[in-house]
Amino acid sequence: MAAGLLSACVGAGNRPMPLAESGPVAVERAGISYIADLQPLERGAVLAVSREGAGFTYAEGLEAKRVAEQFCASRGGRVAPASFGHYQGGAWLFKGGCA
């Protein structure tokens, strides 16, 4: 039955949702511990960057982006070029994840 449902989705021209490329991963930058969490979206992925302990503030987007760049570089990629990031609840989210 599952194979039939899967083939029905593929036959309809829909792409399956991409698998998560990682779960929460510890990243250290300048002696500070962060968490990078790359998760799938319906189209593409989102990379959430948070700091262990105290969360980021709105003014720390550049630091979060540097952590995201380090995370993506460790996987042979870079932060998706169109991803400006947005602040949400102590974390910075980069839609598109790593390119």
Residue, then its C-alpha position, 0 to 999 in steps of 0.5 A: m500500500a505504501a508503495g502505491l501511495l508513493s508512486a501516486c505522489v511521484g506520478a503526480g509530478n510532486r517531489p518527495m520532501p527532502l530528508a534532513e541533512s542533519g539534526p542538531v549539531a554542536v558548532e564551536r566558534a571563538g570558544i562559544s558553543y552553538i547549535a546548528d539544526l538543518q531541517p527540511l521544508e516542503r521546498g528546500a531546507v532551513l538552518a536554525v542557529s542558536r547559542e547554548g545557554a543564552g539565546f541570540t538577540y536580534a542584534e546578533g544576526l552577523e554572528a549567527k550568520r558566521v556560525a551558519e557559514q562555518f557549519c555549511a563549510s564543514r559540509g563542503g557547502r555555503v549558506a544559501p546565497a539568497s538567505f538573509g536570515h530572520y530572528q525568531g525566539g532566540a535563534w536565527l533562521f536561514k531559509g535555504g540552508c546550505a547550498 
